[in-house]
Structures are given as structure tokens and as C-alpha cells.
Amino acid sequence: MRIGYPCINRSIGCKADSTFRLKSYSEDRLIQTVSSNLDCLERILVFNASKGILFFRITSDLVPFASHPVCKFDWQSHFKDRFSSLGELIRSKKMRISMHPDQFTLINSVDESIFESSVKELLYHAEVLDLLGLDATAKVQIHVGGIYNDKAGSMKRFIDRYRSLPESVLRRLVLENDEKYALEDCIFISRETGIPILFDKFHHEIYNKGEGIRESIGLAATTWDPDKDGIPMVDYSSQMGGGRQGRHAISLDERDFSGFLSMTQAYDFDVMLELKDKEASALRALRVASTDKRLISY
């Protein structure tokens, strides 16, 4: 089991998700921004490795406008060596990497143009992981998408569209349960497509069909091929005290996390902490999990 956090490190004083307005686009601006983002990503990875944080979600904004028609620059070739060296760092530290496109990446959209732009966005994410030289255990997680007043039809559209996606995308995609599509819905889609299911504890607590956490992780785990996909990925968070339902907590609830680890001892997985204080909670989670025999540490 690896423990990690997404996208931003609040301790080291840089951002790996810097971007700029579309109207300011130029190749020079893109090169400058991507160079800075990659420098910061390296600093984050070095920090994480030094602390035993071995799971990290790379920001989708690493290469601004990469899937947008305005971007004609061959950033892949320009930064090939830089990506390669970062990949060597990741592999040497036995870290696991994931990515998560934004909410506008919708495979099941009723709008064909949105589906087409979503495919381009997914190709970009897969390309980043390919350039890093990472195997298929580095995943890109997505949601089913909208309901569009017809949940069954929207699920079928996802299944049909999924089968048409490029192989470079298919080998990396995982599907996350959420507040529109419960784990049961995602399991149905997985049986039709073979896509692994990333279990999100927080979403499951808001919307489920009566399955407990332990049972749910077991169900999601059956959709992963250990030889191809690696061990399952799980997203963990808890409800913000006093906040509206569905709002992630700022920092780790150590008692809740300890209970979560205890109830899931039968399963191995990598856990992504979707908490607002990022690496601070990851460090606390590592202390809570220090006696857990599943924990990988170097």
C-alpha cells in the first residue's frame, strides 16, 4: 500500500500547474510554462520520495492547452528528455502515478463535439504517462459522466463510446464511482467493458446501494488485473465538519482513517487522500499507517 495526495504540494513554494489565458498563448509562453511546471514536478517528487509518500496524482495542467486546437507546438519532442528523466526518478523510487482529467471530460456526453474533445484530452493524459515511460499501472481516472435524463441510456452510451477509444487510452483508464453513478453502476459498466473500478470512499458514503466499505473495496478489487493494472487504487476523504454535504475535509481525520485501514485489512490497495492540505495530511496518514503491514516504505 502506498499513500499519496493530488497535484499540489503546499510546502515547497512552487506550482506544477501554472497556466495562462488562451488569448496569451504563444510557443515561447508554452515552453516557459511547461519548463517551470516540470521543474516543480521534480521538486514535488523528490520531496515525496524523501518522506515516503509514494503515490502522486500529476496535475492535468502540466502542459497548458495540450489538447486544444491552438497548440500546434511539438511539446512531446521538445520535452522528451525531461519527461524521460522524471520517469526514471519515479521508477527508481517505486512511486505510483495517476492523473484525473477535469469534469468537462465526458465520454457519455450527448454532444458529439464534447465527446471528441474529451478523447483528445484523454490522449494527452495518456501521452504524459507514456512519455514518463510508466507502465499501465499508472492510471487515468474518469467518471461515467452526466445522466442526461436517461441513466440507462447514458450508461450504454459510455459503454459504446469506451469501446471506440484508442488503445493508448484504454490501457490506462479507470472508472470512479460518484454521486451520480454508484459503485453498483460502475461494476455493471466494468462487466461490459473490462474497465477497472477505482473505489471512492467519500462518494460512496454519499451515494450507495447499501454496500459497506469493506464489501465495496472487495467488489472493486475484482475488476483489477494485478499483472496488467497493478493493485487497486482507492480515493479517501471524509466530510468537512459543518460544511455542506459532499465537501471534502481540509485535513485528515486520523480516527476515521485508522478505522478505514482497520476495516480493509483483507485488501491491498494504494490510497489517494483527497484532502485540502495535501502533503500535510499524507504525512499524518503515514504515521497512522506506520504499523500497517501493507504499507510500502523506503
For each residue, the residues with C-beta under 8 A, 3 or more apart:
1: 231 268 269 270 271 289 292 294 295 296
2: 54 55 95 96 270 271 296
3: 53 54 55 270 271 273 282 285 286 289 295
4: 48 53 54 55 56 57 96 270 271 272 273 282
5: 53 55 56 57 272 273 275 278 279 281 282
6: 56 57 59 100 272 274 278
7: 16 17 57 58 59 278
8: 15 16 17 59 278
9: 12 14 43 44 47 48 278 279
10: 277 278 279 280
11: 47 279 280
12: 9 40 43 44 47
13:
14: 9 36 39 40 43
15: 8 18 37 40
16: 7 8 37 38 40 41 44 58 59 61 62
17: 7 8 37 59 60 61 62
18: 15 33 36 37 40 61 64
19: 33 61 64 65
20: 24 25 29 33 64
21: 24 25
22: 25 65 68 70
23:
24: 20 21 29
25: 20 21 22 29 30 65 70 71
26: 29 30
27: 30 31 73
28: 31 32
29: 20 24 25 26 32 33
30: 25 26 27 33 34 63 64 65 71 73 75
31: 27 28 34 35 73 75 78
32: 28 29 35 36
33: 18 19 20 29 30 36 37 64
34: 30 31 37 38 62 63 64 75 79
35: 31 32 38 39 79 82
36: 14 18 32 33 39 40
37: 15 16 17 18 33 34 40 41 59 61 62 63
38: 16 34 35 41 42 62 79 82 83 86
39: 14 35 36 42 43
40: 12 14 15 16 18 36 37 43 44
41: 16 37 38 44 45 58 62 86
42: 38 39 45 46 86 89
43: 9 12 14 39 40 46 47
44: 9 12 16 40 41 47 48 56
45: 41 42 48 49 56 86 89 90 93 95
46: 42 43 49 50 89
47: 9 11 12 43 44 50 51 53 279
48: 4 9 44 45 51 53 54 56 95 279
49: 45 46 52 53 54 89 93 95 298
50: 46 47
51: 47 48 279 282 283 286
52: 49 286 297 298
53: 3 4 5 47 48 49 56 279 282 283 286
54: 2 3 4 48 49 93 94 95 96 296 297 298
55: 2 3 4 5 95 96 97 98 270 271 272
56: 4 5 6 44 45 48 53 95 96 97 98
57: 4 5 6 7 97 98 99 100 272
58: 7 16 41 62 97 98 99 128
59: 6 7 8 16 17 37 62 99
60: 17 99 100 101 102 121 125
61: 16 17 18 19 37 64
62: 16 17 34 37 38 41 58 59 128
63: 30 34 37 66 75 124 128
64: 18 19 20 30 33 34 61
65: 19 22 25 30 68 70 71
66: 63 71 75 124 127
67: 71 117 120 121 123 124
68: 22 65 71
69:
70: 22 25 65
71: 25 30 65 66 67 68 75
72:
73: 27 30 31 78
74: 77 78
75: 30 31 34 63 66 71 78 79
76: 79 80 127 131
77: 74 80
78: 31 73 74 75
79: 34 35 38 75 76 82 83 131
80: 76 77 83 84 131
81: 84 85
82: 35 38 79 85 86
83: 38 79 80 86 87 128 131 132 133
84: 80 81 87 88 131 132 133
85: 81 82 88 89
86: 38 41 42 45 82 83 89 90 132
87: 83 84 90 91 131 132 133 134
88: 84 85 91 92 133
89: 42 45 46 49 85 86 92 93
90: 45 86 87 93 95 97 132 134
91: 87 88 94 95 133 134
92: 88 89
93: 45 49 54 89 90 298
94: 54 91 296 298
95: 2 45 48 49 54 55 56 90 91
96: 2 4 54 55 56 137 138 230 233 270
97: 55 56 57 58 90 129 132 134 138
98: 55 56 57 58 138 139 140 141 233 272
99: 57 58 59 60 125 128 129 138 139 140 141
100: 6 57 60 140 141 142
101: 60 104 105 118 121 122 125 140 142
102: 60 105
103: 106 143
104: 101 114 117 118 121
105: 101 102 118 121 122 142
106: 103 109 114 115 118 145 146
107: 115 118 142 144 145 158 161 162 165
108: 115 144 145 146 148 154 155 157 158 161
109: 106 112 114 115 118 145 146
110: 146 148 157
111: 114 115
112: 109 115 116
113: 116 117
114: 104 106 109 111 117 118
115: 106 107 108 109 111 112 118 119 161
116: 112 113 119 120
117: 67 104 113 114 120 121
118: 101 104 105 106 107 109 114 115 121 122
119: 115 116 122 123 165 166 169
120: 67 116 117 123 124
121: 60 67 101 104 105 117 118 124 125
122: 101 105 118 119 125 126 140 142 165 169 173
123: 67 119 120 126 127 166 168 169
124: 63 66 67 120 121 127 128
125: 60 99 101 121 122 128 129 140 169 172
126: 122 123 129 130 140 166 168 169 171 172
127: 66 76 123 124 130 131 168
128: 58 62 63 83 99 124 125 131 132
129: 97 99 125 126 132 134 138 140 172
130: 126 127 133 134 168
131: 76 79 80 83 84 87 127 128
132: 83 84 86 87 90 97 128 129 138
133: 83 84 87 88 91 130
134: 87 90 91 97 129 130 137 138
135: 138
136: 139 171 172 228 229 230
137: 96 134 229 230
138: 96 97 98 99 129 132 134 135 172
139: 98 99 136 172 173 174 196 198 229 233
140: 98 99 100 101 122 125 126 129 169 172 173 174
141: 98 99 100 173 174 175 176 198 233
142: 100 101 105 107 122 173 174 175 176
143: 103 175 176 178 180 181
144: 107 108 154 155 158 175 178 180 181 185 186 189
145: 106 107 108 109 154 158
146: 106 108 109 110 154 180
147: 150 151 154 180
148: 108 110 153 154
149:
150: 147 153 154
151: 147 154 155 181 185
152: 155 156
153: 148 150 156 157
154: 108 144 145 146 147 148 150 151 157 158
155: 108 144 151 152 158 159 181 185 188 189
156: 152 153 159 160
157: 108 110 153 154 160 161
158: 107 108 144 145 154 155 161 162 189
159: 155 156 162 163 189 192 193
160: 156 157 163 164
161: 107 108 115 157 158 164 165
162: 107 158 159 165 170 173 189 193 195
163: 159 160 193
164: 160 161
165: 107 119 122 161 162 169 170 173
166: 119 123 126 169 170
167: 170 171
168: 123 126 127 130 171 172
169: 119 122 123 125 126 140 165 166 172 173
170: 162 165 166 167 173
171: 126 136 167 168 228
172: 125 126 129 136 138 139 140 168 169
173: 122 139 140 141 142 162 165 169 170 195
174: 139 140 141 142 195 196 197 198 229 233
175: 141 142 143 144 186 189 190 195 196 197 198
176: 141 142 143 186 197 198 199 200 203 235
177: 181 182 183 185 186 197 198 199 200 203 204 207
178: 143 144 181 200 203 207
179: 203 206 207 246
180: 143 144 146 147 207
181: 143 144 151 155 177 178 185 186
182: 177 185 186 204 207 208 209
183: 177 186 187 197 199 204 208 209 211 216 219 220
184: 187 188 208 209 211
185: 144 151 155 177 181 182 188 189
186: 144 175 176 177 181 182 183 189 190 197
187: 183 184 190 191 197 219 220 223
188: 155 184 185 191 192
189: 144 155 158 159 162 175 185 186 192 193 195
190: 175 186 187 193 194 195 196 197 223
191: 187 188
192: 159 188 189
193: 159 162 163 189 190
194: 190 223
195: 162 173 174 175 189 190 223
196: 139 174 175 190 220 223 224 225 229 232
197: 174 175 176 177 183 186 187 190 219 220 223 224
198: 139 141 174 175 176 177 220 232 233 234 235
199: 176 177 183 204 216 217 220 232 234 235
200: 176 177 178 203 204 234 235
201: 204 205 213 234 235 236 237 260
202: 205 206 235 236 237 238 239 248 274
203: 176 177 178 179 200 206 207 235
204: 177 182 183 199 200 201 207 208 211 213 216
205: 201 202 208 239
206: 179 202 203 245 246
207: 177 178 179 180 182 203 204
208: 182 183 184 204 205 211 216
209: 182 183 184
210:
211: 183 184 204 208 215 216 219
212: 215 216
213: 201 204 216 217 260 263 264
214: 217 218 263 264 266
215: 211 212 218 219
216: 183 199 204 208 211 212 213 219 220
217: 199 213 214 220 221 232 234 264 267 269
218: 214 215 221 222 266 267
219: 183 187 197 211 215 216 222 223
220: 183 187 196 197 198 199 216 217 223 224 232 234
221: 217 218 224 232 267 269
222: 218 219
223: 187 190 194 195 196 197 219 220
224: 196 197 220 221 229 230 231 232
225: 196 228 229
226: 229 230 231
227:
228: 136 171 225
229: 136 137 139 174 196 224 225 226 232
230: 96 136 137 224 226 270
231: 1 224 226 268 269 270
232: 196 198 199 217 220 221 224 229 267 268 269 270
233: 96 98 139 141 174 198 269 270 271 272
234: 198 199 200 201 217 220 269 270 271 272
235: 176 198 199 200 201 202 203 271 272 274
236: 201 202 257 260 271 272 273 274
237: 201 202 248 249 273 274 275
238: 202 248 249 253 256 257
239: 202 205 243 245 246 247 248 249
240: 243 247 248 249 250
241: 249
242:
243: 239 240 247
244: 247
245: 206 239
246: 179 206 239
247: 239 240 243 244
248: 202 237 238 239 240 274 275 276
249: 237 238 239 240 241 252 253 275 276
250: 240 275 276 277
251: 275 276 277 280 281 284
252: 249 257 273 275 281 284 285 288
253: 238 249 256 257
254: 257 258 284 288
255: 258 259
256: 238 253 259 260
257: 236 238 252 253 254 260 261 285 288 289
258: 254 255 261 262 288
259: 255 256 262 263
260: 201 213 236 256 257 263 264
261: 257 258 264 265 288 289 292
262: 258 259 265
263: 213 214 259 260
264: 213 214 217 260 261 267 269
265: 261 262 294
266: 214 218
267: 217 218 221 232 264
268: 1 231 232 294
269: 1 217 221 231 232 233 234 264
270: 1 2 3 4 55 96 230 231 232 233 234
271: 1 2 3 4 55 233 234 235 236 285
272: 4 5 6 55 57 98 233 234 235 236
273: 3 4 5 236 237 252 281 282 285
274: 6 202 235 236 237 248
275: 5 237 248 249 250 251 252 278 281
276: 248 249 250 251
277: 10 250 251 280 281
278: 5 6 7 8 9 10 275 281 282
279: 5 9 10 11 47 48 51 53 282 283
280: 10 11 251 277 283 284
281: 5 251 252 273 275 277 278 284 285
282: 3 4 5 51 53 273 278 279 285 286
283: 51 53 279 280 286 287
284: 251 252 254 280 281 287 288
285: 3 252 257 271 273 281 282 288 289
286: 3 51 52 53 282 283 289 290 295 297
287: 283 284 290
288: 252 254 257 258 261 284 285
289: 1 3 257 261 285 286 292 294 295
290: 286 287 295
291:
292: 1 261 289 295
293:
294: 1 265 268 289
295: 1 3 286 289 290 292
296: 1 2 54 94
297: 52 54 286
298: 49 52 54 93 94
